[in-house]
Amino acid sequence: MPEPGTTAVVIVLPDAAPLLDAAWRIDPALVRRGLPAHVSLLYPFVPVSALTDQDEQSVRSLAASFPATDLLLEEVVTAPGFVAVAVPGLQSIVDAFRAQWPGVRPYEGRFGARPAAHVTVAMGADDPATAADVRAAIGSLLPLRTRAATVQLVVLTEDGWQPRLTVPLGVPDGP
């Protein structure tokens, strides 16, 4: 589990909230509350104590270089203890953020050098029957249309994940 001071850069997908709600109804412990449905661009990102104005400006600039985009979520992906929905339409943004910060290993390297863009729906679904139930529940909600419109830099505090910076995709910073 992450500790306070951990940061992440994410694209929030509000229309994907029903996916997390479906998993929560099966077992609330499977869903990490505090962040809405999202795709992680960089997690963990730079610890809040080391975060610089330049890091924030780079997040702004990179977000501005990609347009907001409509997405169709269609595919459930699983691994032991893990259920997610693939978001291939955001892979180029994920790759660009990772290239901007090559020293930041996605998920601390747990899922390889280039994990695919996804919305995590359930973690800790170690029981195969529970994982199958989650897969079936979220599969019944697909395909799902959503829109990627903003990038958020979030910080884990004692009170949960809090947005530090919200930047629209495709909107240049400044006058």
N, C-alpha and C positions, 0 to 999 in steps of 0.2 A: 504494500500500500504506500502511496506517495505521502510525503511529509509536508507540513506547511512550508511555504517558500518555493515549492515546486511550481513551475509554470508550464503552459502548453499553448500552442497556436492551433486554433481549430476553425472549422467552418460549421456553424450551427445550421441544422436542417430541421426547423420547427415542424414541418409537415411529416417528418419521420417519427414524431413522438409516439404515435400509436404502436410502433414496433416495440419500444421500451415498455410501454404500458402493458402490452400482451405478455411479455416475459415477466414483468412484475406481478401480474395476476397469478402466474404459475408458481413463482417463488420470489418474494421481494429481495431476498439476499443475492439474487443473480444480477440485479441492476445496480450500477453505481450511481446513486442519486447525487444531485448537486450540479451536474452539467446536463443540459438537454441533449437530445440526439444530435450527434455531430460526427464529422470526419476529422481526425487528428492530422494536422499538417506536420507538426513537430511536437512529440511528447517523449520524454520530458524536454522542455526547451531550456533556455539559460536560467539558472536559479535566480530568483527575484533579487537576491543580494548582489548578483553580478550583472544584472540587466542594465544596459546602457541606453542613452537617448538614441545612439546610432542603431542599436538593435530595433528599437521601436520605429525609427524612421525607415529602416530596411523592411520591416513588416508592412508599413504603409505603402512604400514604393512597389513592393512585389505584389501586394493585393491590387494596387491600381493597374498593374500590367495585365490582369486577367479580367475578362468580363463576367458579370453575373451570368449564371447559366441555369437552364432548366434541366432537370435530371429525371430519369426513369429508373427506379430501383426495382430490380427483377430477380436477383439471385441471392439465395441464402448460402452462406459458406460456414463450414464448421471445422473445428479442430478439437482435440481433447479438452473438454471443459469450456469451450468457447463457441458462441453462435453470433454471427454477424451477417450483414447485408453488404454485398459488394457495391462500390460506387466508382466504376471505371471512368465515368465522366469527369472525375476530379483528379485522376492520376497525374495529369500534367502539372497541376497546381501543387500537388503533394511533392512531386519530383523537383519542382523549381525551389520550393522552400527548403527541401533537404539539401539541394545543391548550394544554396546561399549559406547554409551553416553546416559544412561538411564534417565538422567535429562533433556535431550532435547526433548520436546514434539513436535512430527511431526505436522506441520501446527498450532502450538500453541494449539493443542487439538481440532481444529474446526471439524475434520473429524473422531474423535474417537481415540482410543489408537493405532490402527494398520491399518492405511489406506493402501489399496492395491497399489502395484506398478503400475504406470500409466504415460502416457504422457498427460499432460494437453494441450488440443487443443484450447478451448475457455472458457473464464471466463466472467461473466456478460451477458450471453445469457438468460436474464430474459424473453424475449418475446418467447412464445412457438413456434411460426412460425419460428423465427430466429434459435432457437435451433434445430428444425426439419431440417431446411435447412443445418445447419452445420453437423448434424448427417448424412444426406443423402450424402453430399459432401465428407465427410471423409470415409463414408462406401463404397463409390464407389472406393476408393483407396486401400481398404483392400481385401485380405490379403497383407501385406507388409513385406518384409524381410529386416532385419537390423542387425547390429552387435554392441554389447556392447564391447568396447575395452579399454576405459579410464574412469577414475574417475577424476572429476575436483572439486577443492575447489574454489568457486567464491565469489567475494566481490562486493556489490553494492556501486558504487562511484557516485559522481555528474555527471559523464559521462556515467553511466549505469553499467551493470554487467561486471566485469573484472575477468579473470582467475588469481588466485594467485598460484595455484599448479595444475599441470596435471600429473597424474600417470597412467601408463598402468596397466590394470588388468593382474594378473598372472605373473608379473615380479618381482622377489625379488629385494629389494634395496641393493645396496652395491656390492662389488667385487665377 
